[in-house]
């Protein structure tokens, strides 16, 4: 590493990363812990169609403040 770069890396979860990106464009949000919201407990896609992925990974949720959008769920299809 160069002398001007820090040797310390701050670990961030996916919701924390997206929250910081939204903050840069002026949107206030708060990262929630994985599995704490009701949105995360249901099925993500229908199992009756061929193009629906079978494996979905929940990456967490963001709570948006001062908006009509209450929660954003971050998922990864596999």
MOHUTA-V984390 format. One record per residue. BURIAL is # if it has 24 or more other ideal C-beta (glycine too) atoms within 12 Angstrom, else .. Layout:
BURIAL, BURIAL
This chain:
., ., ., ., ., ., ., ., ., ., ., ., ., #, #, #, ., #, #, ., ., #, ., ., ., ., ., ., #, #, #, #, ., ., ., ., ., ., ., #, ., ., ., ., ., ., ., ., ., ., ., ., ., ., ., ., ., #, #, #, #, #, #, ., ., ., ., ., ., ., ., #, #, #, ., ., ., .
